[in-house]
């Protein structure tokens, strides 16, 4: 199930990332130095209260990676540096921010915290999947063995 969701997330996000990315080739690493990306909070299966802000209904998502997570454009020549793109319910685009191919990303500030904006969803409360994708400094997906580096957790919001 998780592999199907990861594949759907990647296939849903890749075309939209390609539209906003530069023509540079995506960063590819070897298995020896494979990038890692995890959602450390919320835990898979968690039930979460949404934030009180009526417009955003946000919760913080904490990620961990062996890549340096910096604001977009701040990585310089460091090939192990980038940021994270996040989608809620990555099988579709129902929770994307208006005019964007994602719900949120940490490219403005870098670091391990990303705001999940459930207010962008038609139904903010209920079962959702939070999906994240590791992107290089130019918004291109980081690939390992030709596949993007992603992570997913299932949550219930109330």
C-alpha positions, -999 to +999 in steps of 0.1 A: +000+000+000+027+025+010+047+018-023+016+025-043+009+057-024+045+068-028+044+060-066+011+080-069+025+109-049+057+110-070+037+107-103+013+134-092+040+158-081+067+152-108+049+168-138+040+199-118+076+202-104+089+199-140+068+228-150+084+251-124+119+237-124+148+248-144+161+227-173+190+214-152+191+176-148+178+162-115+204+153-088+211+116-088+231+099-060+246+065-057+232+039-033+263+043-011+253+079-003+216+076-007+196+105+006+171+098+034+139+116+041+115+109+069+085+125+086+093+124+123+061+141+134+032+135+132+035+098+136+018+075+111-018+069+123-019+100+146-051+119+153-044+156+153-064+187+162-062+214+135-049+248+143-075+274+153-067+297+123-099+296+102-081+302+069-051+278+073-061+251+097-024+243+099-003+218+118+035+216+119+052+187+101+087+178+112+110+161+087+145+146+089+170+141+062+207+135+057+206+164+032+210+200+044+176+216+043+181+253+033+160+279+016+157+275-022+187+290-040+209+290-009+227+256-015+254+269-038+275+241-051+265+216-023+250+186-041+236+173-008+214+203-001+178+211-009+143+215+005+111+196+008+078+199-012+047+186+006+013+176-006-017+166+015-036+137-001-010+134-029-031+111-051-048+143-064-046+181-062-076+187-039-054+201-011-029+222-031-026+259-025-044+279-052-022+280-083+005+258-068+015+222-074+018+215-037+003+223-003+035+237+013+073+236+012+101+247+034+121+264+006+115+299+021+131+291+054+148+257+051+151+235+081+130+206+093+096+223+099+068+226+072+033+239+077+006+215+065-023+238+054-054+217+058-075+248+051-067+243+015-085+210+015-122+208+006-127+187+037-100+197+063-111+172+089-109+134+085-084+110+071-055+124+051-021+114+038+008+138+042+034+132+015+068+149+012+094+149-016+131+159-014+140+185-040+173+200-050+182+237-049+164+241-083+131+224-072+141+192-092+133+159-074+163+141-059+164+107-074+178+073-062+177+046-088+156+068-110+129+072-082+122+103-062+130+104-025+096+106-007+079+098+026+043+094+036+022+093+068-015+088+073-032+111+098-067+119+110-075+155+116-103+169+138 
